Amino acid sequence: MSSSNAKDINLTPRAFAKMEKLRLLKFYVSNVWNNRGNKVHVHDEGFEFVFNELKYLHWYGFPLKSLQPSLQLENLVILEMSNSNLEELWSGFPPPVNLKRIDLNGSKQLTSIPNCSGLKSLKEFDLSDCSQLKRLPELPNNLETLGIVGCKSLVKIPSSFKYLNKVESLDLTLCISLESIPDLNGWKSLKHLSGWCCSKLKTLPEVPNNIERLEFSDNLIEELSLSFEDLNSLKDLNLTNCSMLKSLPSNICKSKSLESLSLRNCSKIDKLPDNIGTLVSLKSIDARRTAIREIPPSISCLKKLEYLDLSGCKGEDGVGLILTPLSALDNLNHLFLSDCRIKEIPPSISCLKRLKTFNLSRCKGEDGVGLILPPLLGLESLNELHLSDCGIKELPDSLGCLTNLNFLFLAKNKFESIPGSIINLSKTWLSIDISNCERIKVLPKLQNWTKIYAVNCTSLEELPSPPFHIFYHRVAVANFTNCFKLNRNSLNYFLEGIVLEMQRLLSTAKRNREDFCRERLYGSICYPENDIPEWFSFRSTGSFIDVKLPQHFFNYNFICLALSVVVTILDPDHQCDHQDDYYNNYSEVKYEQIVKSKYGDRYLHGINPLHSLFWVPYCGPKYIKSNHVIIEFGHCFDRELCDEELSFRFYVKNRNESNIEHIKVVKCGVHLIFGLNLETSGEDASQEIETYRITPRDQGIAALIKSLHQDWSSAAIRSAIVTTRMFPCQSRQTLAQKNMFSCSAPCVICLENNHCHGLNLNLPYITIPNLKNKVTVTRNVTNVGHTHKLSVQSCCESSLWHENES
């Protein structure tokens, strides 16, 4: 019986009086984490019943203080009473001799257990989190599993335990009163010994030669007196946070099987053994935040080393960590040297052909100079490069040679530009962070990106121009918080690139829910601005918007919605209590979608009514300092549930789901995004649908035409602008291979002071189905701006450009 969802159950002394053949009794909870205490209650007198046939007894939260002699449990094989109220297991009668498993974990009132050495069949004994238990009982030698994690009152382990030669793992974690551990040489099967946070433990016990893992982190161990030369099977030695440990014994280098050594936060260790190179099996060294000043030269002999972390090893004052040449470490995959006061990286680092992660964050080099980087030509496998807060003034051109790079962290540096070779980065996708680089003005062309973080880039003006590929993981994020100098044309062009890439990927998706779920993409962007973009189809003041969908919109290759809000800061001087706490410093813009069904009903859409739009910093160094626009591309909904009207309400919440008072949504908008080509299902595309297909760049063109020809109607302007593909024939097929194609007239380039700086302005396109023979196409062009000379060059696809006649 599960008591999780039951009301209180009161059992009388004769509750089981007629169950003479009862062999299994189980009162359990289906969800331990949501359990609200014991609900099965027993009279203080216990039971007037003999359980002499019972073999399995499981009673979560057993309410009595001890097991009664009258129960006669002589045939019991398994006893499970986790989180019980037991103070003693049994008293005044011998324990059931057939017991194979006893589980009393979490019985916090348990203070004593009688001698169990006679239980010859006992294989498992779990006393974890019995926090009042001060001593362990005598146990049979054939015991295989012993659980005593969290026995906080346990002072010592009986010396008789040295004969438990079948136990393979002993975990003493959180035995905070334990002062010593007896000799364990007799535990011939012991492979794993752990003692995390045994805060009174100062020495380690002798262990059998076949031990494989020793983990004693967060202890006051002062020295290691183990016979490492005899530990021929030891693979993992973890001494993390042993702040009193001053050094490693020299004989540790005789443990030829050691693969992993962790000394993290052992703040008094100031050197690695000089002969560490003799640990021929060593694969991982974690020595971050120790007092190590220099890497011993013999480390170059560690041919199997894959992971080396010396973060925070600052060396002597003013000198920084002294680097030994690491070029011989052929298998090194991950190298962490952050916050090591390193001034210059030796060129030999380029010999690490297999290096995947390289972290140099906060290595600021010489004052006023910054970290000096060598050429990065040889790091052909590098996947992550961390150079944040290094004072770098110039990035090497060889940065573009890292063709497998996926993560590039350049935040808080002093460079004014990024080499154009960055376009070569990553064959698949790139996430780049240039936040707090206050001097950079232009973010160059990026071919494949999935995330761009440029928070507080206060001089940034130009963004990467499309086309680009951004949805490798089906998600794209661009954060330009507090980038107040962004060029609006560049921003609009960037926004259109996101939309066009989404259209390119989704325009062929089927219009049904299953395909939308499979093909769903999400993009989001944040930048400083006071208004919802004008190209949004629906805009509203406040945090609520109601959208009346155009008729038959699903018939025109509708793929998703874009949502937008403007958030304002009501209290710019607000400071939070936890400046360095990521979760407390950030609030989340959320929204709920309310749909109106075909039958007129209104209801919240989705299992979780509140959906996340964007995380917004509201205090600390990254907080937003003015009104910002947030846009999410890719919101999708079920057309079967809603075909006419839907509404959105936006909120700003903290991590506890409470409303944030000093950040407010003041405007919101919704825009319908359609595929590149209209699929009309036999119907002509209506003029209304064309209105919703307008893009950021179109809005700028429309504004230009309107300013020059104020008498033109909206319909006339729409007829002059039809957005299609950014480049003709994006599938790269020849015209003869295409059964049906649509390609736009190519670029119209605006010349300004002889500099080719402009935008792709796509003119109306021509669709020719089943092209097999020669076709003559005539196009009439009417100028709406300055006089231009039009030139046409015939090729497989026509090219069109213009020159000012001035």
Secondary structure by P-SEA (a helix, b strand, c coil): cccccccbbbbccccccccccccccccccccccccccccccccccccccccccccbbbbccccccccccccccccccbbbbcccccccccccccccccccbbbbcccccccccccccccccccbbbbccccccccccccccccccccccccccccccccccccccccccccccccccccccccccccccccbbbbcccccccccccccccccbbbbcccccccccccccccccccbbbbccccccccccccccccccccbbbbccccccccccccccccccccbbbbcccccccccccccccccccbbbbcccccccccccccccccccccccbbbbcccccccccccccccccccbbbbcccccccccccccccccccccccbbbbcccccccccccccccccccbbbbccccccccccccccccccbbbbbbccccccccccccccccbbbbccccccccccccccccccccbbbbbbcccccccaaaaaaaaaaaaaaaaaacccccccaaaaaabbbbbbbbbbcccccccccccccccbbbbbcccccccccccbbbbbbbbbbcccccccccccccccccccbbbbbbbbcccbbbbbcccccccccbbbbcccccccccbbbbbbcbbbbbccccccbbbbbbbcccccccccccccccccbbbbbbccccccccccccaaaaaaaccaaaaaaaaaaaaacccccaaaaaaacccccccccccccccccccccccccccccccccccccccccccbbbbbcccccbbbbbbbbbbcccbbbbbbbbccbbbbbccccc
